[in-house]
């Protein structure tokens, strides 16, 4: 894995977008390129090379233990956070 070999690889966090396409460099960048085994194109137009892609769908919160605390929960039981992902 490239990230395991080169510990200087940055980590990018993208919000308010989705993966629109997955493929090789020729498909998403228009030319063959070495470096990453897979590329992901986001709905914001950015393309990232990566070692692998993790997808998670259908999250069920495990927050019952927080019901007796001051931490705010929404109606579905998720922890309420602000735009900086901070909670009470």
Secondary structure as UniProt FT lines:
FT   HELIX           2..5
FT   TURN            7..8
FT   STRAND          19..23
FT   HELIX           25..29
FT   STRAND          38..42
FT   TURN            43..44
FT   STRAND          47..50
FT   HELIX           64..66
FT   TURN            67..68
FT   TURN            75..76
FT   TURN            83..84
//
